[in-house]
Amino acid sequence: MRGIIGKTLFYILLVLGALVSIFPFYWMFVIATNDRGAVFHIPPMLSIGGEFLNNFQRVLERTDFFRALLNSLFVSSMVTVSVVFFCTLAGYAFAKYDFPLKNALFYFVIATLFVPTQLSVLPTYIIMAKLHWIDTYKALIVPAMVNAFGIFWMRQYISTAVHSELMLFSNRDGLDYGMIMSATFTATLPLLIVFLLFSRWVIAGLTSGAIKS
């Protein structure tokens, strides 16, 4: 009996959590279907209106919406591919190679995760301005081509998925480096797929990476 009650409470909490997570998206849709006064309405409006097409028409009239959407798709795609590529290389190096100051460099990379993103906004802008990259794709893509979390994730996965004995015994068995890399790539492929599908840069690019031209 206690087990049934516990499971029931557990599923109730899951449903409540799901509703709380979904509510902002529902409220966003509600606001999109009402006039501008709905944003300041107290209590918040929960009913769907009939102004969605009119609101979207005004968006198309005042902004180049589809160009901005294409810009977002391009930037997010380029950033995602570059993050996967460079983070995989760095993660593999930290996981399987020994070189001077290896641990110190890895700890330094991890330490950058504790630096708030907001602190880098102004320095990044100054650098982009000095490079004359303002209002270009490069200003959005290059600073985001690699990140500490991706390096950490790849390093942790490769450390367990790709055994060091593979490289040791491959030398004894006469396997060339290309064969080793093909086996390594196959072992890391599941993580690469997950990283591509759920990379936060895709979401960030679609929501805030648009530029007009």
RARA-V680685 format. One record per backbone hydrogen bond with DSSP energy under -1.0 kcal/mol. CO is the residue of the C=O (numbers start at 1). NH is the residue of the N-H. E is the energy in kcal/mol with one decimal. If there is no record, write none. Layout:
co=CO nh=NH e=E
co=CO nh=NH e=E
This chain:
co=1 nh=5 e=-2.3
co=2 nh=6 e=-2.7
co=3 nh=7 e=-2.3
co=4 nh=8 e=-2.4
co=5 nh=9 e=-2.6
co=6 nh=10 e=-2.2
co=7 nh=11 e=-2.6
co=8 nh=12 e=-2.2
co=9 nh=13 e=-2.3
co=10 nh=14 e=-2.0
co=11 nh=15 e=-2.5
co=12 nh=16 e=-2.6
co=13 nh=17 e=-2.7
co=14 nh=18 e=-2.4
co=15 nh=19 e=-2.5
co=16 nh=20 e=-2.4
co=17 nh=21 e=-2.0
co=18 nh=22 e=-2.2
co=19 nh=23 e=-2.1
co=22 nh=26 e=-2.0
co=23 nh=27 e=-3.2
co=24 nh=28 e=-2.0
co=25 nh=29 e=-1.9
co=26 nh=30 e=-2.3
co=27 nh=31 e=-2.5
co=28 nh=32 e=-1.9
co=29 nh=33 e=-1.1
co=31 nh=34 e=-1.3
co=33 nh=51 e=-2.9
co=35 nh=38 e=-1.8
co=36 nh=39 e=-1.2
co=51 nh=55 e=-2.8
co=52 nh=56 e=-2.7
co=53 nh=57 e=-2.2
co=54 nh=58 e=-1.9
co=55 nh=59 e=-1.7
co=56 nh=60 e=-2.2
co=57 nh=61 e=-1.7
co=58 nh=62 e=-2.0
co=59 nh=63 e=-2.1
co=63 nh=65 e=-1.5
co=64 nh=68 e=-2.2
co=65 nh=69 e=-2.3
co=66 nh=70 e=-2.3
co=67 nh=71 e=-2.4
co=68 nh=72 e=-2.2
co=69 nh=73 e=-2.4
co=70 nh=74 e=-2.5
co=71 nh=75 e=-2.8
co=72 nh=76 e=-2.7
co=73 nh=77 e=-2.1
co=74 nh=78 e=-2.5
co=75 nh=79 e=-2.5
co=76 nh=80 e=-2.3
co=77 nh=81 e=-2.4
co=78 nh=82 e=-2.3
co=79 nh=83 e=-2.7
co=80 nh=84 e=-2.4
co=81 nh=85 e=-2.3
co=82 nh=86 e=-2.8
co=83 nh=87 e=-2.3
co=84 nh=88 e=-1.6
co=85 nh=89 e=-1.9
co=86 nh=90 e=-2.6
co=87 nh=91 e=-2.8
co=88 nh=92 e=-2.3
co=89 nh=93 e=-2.1
co=90 nh=94 e=-2.4
co=91 nh=95 e=-1.7
co=92 nh=96 e=-2.6
co=93 nh=97 e=-1.7
co=99 nh=102 e=-1.5
co=101 nh=105 e=-2.6
co=102 nh=106 e=-2.2
co=103 nh=107 e=-2.7
co=104 nh=108 e=-1.9
co=105 nh=109 e=-2.2
co=106 nh=110 e=-2.3
co=107 nh=111 e=-2.3
co=108 nh=112 e=-1.2
co=110 nh=113 e=-1.7
co=111 nh=114 e=-1.6
co=112 nh=115 e=-1.2
co=116 nh=119 e=-1.3
co=117 nh=120 e=-1.5
co=120 nh=124 e=-2.2
co=121 nh=125 e=-2.2
co=122 nh=126 e=-2.4
co=123 nh=127 e=-2.4
co=124 nh=128 e=-2.6
co=125 nh=129 e=-2.4
co=126 nh=130 e=-2.3
co=127 nh=131 e=-1.8
co=128 nh=133 e=-3.0
co=129 nh=132 e=-1.1
co=133 nh=136 e=-1.2
co=137 nh=140 e=-1.2
co=137 nh=141 e=-2.2
co=138 nh=142 e=-2.0
co=141 nh=144 e=-1.1
co=142 nh=145 e=-1.6
co=147 nh=151 e=-1.7
co=148 nh=152 e=-2.6
co=149 nh=153 e=-2.8
co=150 nh=154 e=-2.5
co=151 nh=155 e=-2.6
co=152 nh=156 e=-2.4
co=153 nh=157 e=-2.2
co=154 nh=158 e=-2.9
co=155 nh=159 e=-1.9
co=157 nh=161 e=-3.0
co=158 nh=162 e=-2.0
co=163 nh=166 e=-1.4
co=164 nh=168 e=-1.7
co=165 nh=169 e=-3.0
co=166 nh=170 e=-1.5
co=167 nh=171 e=-1.3
co=168 nh=172 e=-1.1
co=169 nh=173 e=-2.3
co=170 nh=175 e=-2.7
co=176 nh=180 e=-1.6
co=177 nh=181 e=-2.5
co=178 nh=182 e=-2.0
co=179 nh=183 e=-1.9
co=180 nh=184 e=-2.4
co=181 nh=185 e=-2.9
co=182 nh=186 e=-2.0
co=183 nh=187 e=-1.9
co=184 nh=188 e=-1.9
co=188 nh=192 e=-2.1
co=189 nh=193 e=-2.3
co=190 nh=194 e=-2.1
co=191 nh=195 e=-2.9
co=192 nh=196 e=-2.2
co=193 nh=197 e=-2.4
co=194 nh=198 e=-2.5
co=199 nh=202 e=-1.3
co=200 nh=204 e=-2.9
co=201 nh=205 e=-2.4
co=202 nh=206 e=-2.1
co=203 nh=207 e=-1.7
co=204 nh=208 e=-2.6
co=205 nh=209 e=-1.4
